[in-house]
Amino acid sequence: MIQGGEFKLKMFHKPPSDYTLVDLPVKNKSIHLIWVHQELPAAEFLYMHQASSGSSFKFPNKFTPASDYHVTVYESDAQVDNSSNKGISCYCTVKISKVLRFRAYMTKTEVNELFVKSSEFVGRHGLSGDLEITHMYRDKLPDYFDFIFHKNGGIIPCYYKTLSGDKASSLHFNIKGIFFHTFVDFTTLKPPPISYQGSMRLHIAAQMFFDNVNIYFADFYCHYKSHKVTLVFAYKGTEGDKFCQPRLKKLDPYDNPFLYRTSEGRIFVNSGVRVEVIYTAPIYARNILKTFGPYYIFFTHVHPVGNPGNIVKSKPKNADCNVCNLEVRKNILTEQTL
């Protein structure tokens, strides 16, 4: 009979594909029965692990990147049967964990696969060529910017990356940054006059984002319409930069298919895909305004579409798209339809 309640599992990931359960709540003379179910292709693994309080368990197998898994841990107490001379030990399950459901992260191999797919895509669809941009922009409600400039010292803080994009991305809730758009209309070379995120648009000179950063390709996805590429601009030497190095594909800031600068300092973006930027350092907006003036940072009003206050923050990629999904996910979808 179960004598205890449920407990949550914590998983630590070390690239490329090492996974460890940490802070397992066990007592002396207890064991863990660890059950792992790979959803597709279907497979089950059972591990028995002798553990002491506060211990961890590193999985000996390599989880398949971009595949879905369920993990359950049974905590059991050892009880010795003294009725026989052999002193047989038996175990009574006292606690069962909550089921941990997760998709194994992409390694650099899968990230590079998306890089190749996106590079081929922009080669076919970038009919207007590369477009010059002068600023990147961030759309929000007025209350957001009121907080930044009147209650936060004019500093834009970093936020954890949510679940938008590929579900197997290692960025989700692991890296902090500030999200910026680069898209401009190829006829006007200006950002769109509408926004789903809010009625105020903050523009910051694009050249400032390229100073002292490493640029990484992170994701390629769509939401049934336009395709998007996510780039991480990681300030060199920071925790964000150290996180990206073993996980993402590093790009040359002067020579890549999506967003680059020239030796003269001009910034160009590919017209065949919407390029999103995650900048991994706080932005001292008030200081930029005082030091460099209104060309480098300014606001405009845009027409809000929908209900920006209730916008869904974690919209996953289109799982049915044959352009931006990994081959392993396409194979899983094929198995499901057979």
Disulfide bonds with the S-S distance in Angstrom:
none
